[in-house]
Amino acid sequence: MAASATRPRKPARPRPPARVLPPVDDEEVIALDEDGDDEPEPARVPVFSIGEQLHTMIADPPPSLALSALELAERRGGTPQAIALADVFIMRAMLGEPSYRALLASRKMTRTQYLKIVAKVMKKAMGALEDGDGSPNR
């Protein structure tokens, strides 16, 4: 009889933590009412000022805003240019056209101020990533 060698087993890779989802009844129909006529304007929070004019953004954006931006980037091929276009979409939607235009017209804004405004708007629109690795899938 020939002796057979056994290979040591590879250690199992740790699994990523499971997403925590709310309990759901398989029979439940989740109604997304679309009665937009009765909806009040969303609450807004300050973002930046130009002179005495305070500019605001949506305080609690709907998840559909982020999904719409991701869809836009995907339809455009997911390229860096497509992602930049999705970022513009988010900035316009969050700030509203008048504040977005005021930001575009500002000639005294510094790069640091610009980056802070964009970071503040994107964090609110897309949500904060806890581990900072750029992946919302954890």
N, C-alpha and C positions, 0 to 999 in steps of 0.2 A: 504494500500500500504506500502510495505517495503521500507525503505530508502536504497539506494545503495551508497556505498562509491566509490569514484573514486580514483584511484591510481595516485599519482603524476608521471608525465612522467620523465624518465631518461634524463638527458641532452645528447644531441647528441655528439658523439665522434668527435673530430676534424679530418678532413680528411687530409691525408698527401698531401703535395703539388704535383700537377700533373707534370709529366715530360714535359719538353718543347721540342717538336719535330719539325723539320722543316716542312713547308707545303709540301704536296706531292700530285701530280695529280694521281688519281687512274689508269689512262691509261698509265702513264709513265713507261717505262721499264728502270730500272737502270742498266746500263752496267758496269760490273766489268771486265775490260780488263785484260787478263792474258798473255800479251806479256812480259814475264820475261826476254827474251834475250836482250832487248834494255834498260832495267832499269839500271841506274848507281848504284854504291854502295851507300848505305844510308849514310847520313851525320853522323858524330860521334862527341861525346863530351868527354872530359877527366873525368875519375872517380877516378883513383888511380895511384900511381907510385911505382915502385920498383927500387931503385937505380936511375939511369938516365932514365930508361925505363918508358914512359908514357903509360898507358892502358886506352882505351876508351870504350864507349858503343854507341849503336844506339841512335841518337839524337831524332828522331821522330818515334818510333816504330809503325807498323801498328796495328790496333785494333785486327786483326786476331791472333796476338801473345798472347794477353791476353785470347782471346777466346780458343785458342789451349791449353793453360795451364789449364783453367777451365774445358775443356773437358777431359783432361788427368786425373785431380783429380776426376772428376765424374765417369769416366770409372773404376777407381781404388777404388771406393766405398766412396769417400769423407772423408775418415779417415784422421786423422792427418798425417799419413805416406804418404797418397796419395797427400795431400796438400804440404808436404815437397818435394815430387818428382816433383810436378808442379813448385815449387820455383826453384829447380835445373834447370828444363827445361828453365825457364825464364832467370836465371843467365847465362846459356850457350848461349842462343840465343842473349841476349843483349850484352854480353861482347865479344862473339866470342870465339872459342876454345882456341887459344893461350893465351888470357888474362885470361880466366877461369882457364886454367892449371897453369899459373903463380901464380894466387891467391891460388890455391890448394897447390902449392909448397912453398909458402911463410912461413917461420918459425918464422919470427919476428913480424908478424901481431898480434896486441892485440885484445881482444874481442871487445873493443870499436870501433876500426878501422873496424873490421869485420861487426859490426852492422851498422855502418855508410855507408859502401859500399853497403850492402844489402838493406838498407832503400832507398838509392839514386837510385839504379837500379830498385827496385820494384815500387817506386813512379813514375818513368819515364815510366815503362812498363804498370802498371795497372792504373795509374792516381791517383791523390790525392783525398782523401775523405774529403769533406768540413767539415762535422760535426764530423768526427773522430769516428763514432760509429761502423765501420767495415761493414756497409751495403752499397753496391753500388746501391741499389734500391730506393734511395730517390730522 
